[in-house]
């Protein structure tokens, strides 16, 4: 089960004595409570430890909630409509550089990768007193896990006070406030408006909080820039030019209050072509600068549904990739079988030809006979490789491959003939 308070409540439990005086002193020690004083209902927002730990109760009127009943036959019979409070706690991390809402980082940066933070809020009975708050702070198992036995101090918090814990849909708005030149502080504010919840039951999985009288939570934060000693990253010396770098602040919570909500529930509409293209590239995650509408039905663990990264993750993590492997493997195996049959067919034809020649000797005889037949077809029928003794001179001479050559020269020199007289050319 998701831890709702985590280390922030544990650290508060260990150091309750330093909490703000907003909680009556007689209600800080769970073992010594003043009944009359601690039975008073708490305000909407309480400074448990001023500057670092606040709690807030946002009233949800006529909202659905789940209450187990042994007489109910189905889950839907356990879903009731009524008033209850959504319980929030706002804390700082130990290094005072991050503001947490129900143990989820919300300021100075709200990450949307792969999805915005999941906010689980306990649903409390409408009347929440200082005694109930002290019991909640004294419990060292604020998440109330179902597989662990509760300690005695958690019995009230885990059994009597809480109706259920639900994941909410919300609108997140952040903006920069005024700058305090005297204190050298920068102020910001961020707001959370719970617009719905995920019940987790198939019969009624989605609950909407559309009552216009419902409040939203606003947190004012002050930040003091941390002065760094020595050169910053990217500086060779303290006097070198500084690269553009975001300043690091140490934060404190100035105020937590409930204000009128600003979100209006738009009617369902059909997206235009340009809106679909913008959604594909994730340009609609932030509606405007510092404004985010988170609805659980539009997100999953891979990101916002319908965006290009989400589709790519769906493609990579597709659960039926084994079908592609089966198809590709079957095609390759089929090609191998076809090629094998092709080779086997020609091999059988060759074997059939060899069997027709009845052995290797017949093969050579056939080859020699075919060669002779080919040569005889090229030569004249009257030619013979060897002369016939009984042949007459009338037959053509024996064919030979020797080239015809001239007669040899006589051994004696020929007599010299006188040269003719030079003719006289008349001038």
Secondary structure, DSSP 8 states (H G I E B T S, - for coil): ---SSTHHHHHHHHTGGGS-TTS-GGGS-TTS--HHHHTSB--SEEEEETTTEEEEEEEEEEEEEE---TT-SSGGGGEEEEEEEEEEEEEE-TTS--EEETTEEEES----SSS----EEEEE-S--BHHHHHHHHH-S-TT--TTS---GGGHIIIIIIEEEEEEEEEEEEEEEEEEETTTTEEEEEEEEEEEEEE---GGG-EEE---TT-EEEEEEEEEEE----S--TT-SSTTS--------EEEEEEEEEEEE------------HHHHHHHHTTTTSEEETTEEEE-GGGEETTEETTSHHHHHHHHHT-TTHHHHHHHHHHHHHHHHHHHHHHHHHHHHHHHHHHHHTTSHHHHHHHHHHHHHHHHHHHS-TT--SS--TT--TTS-----SS--------SS---------------
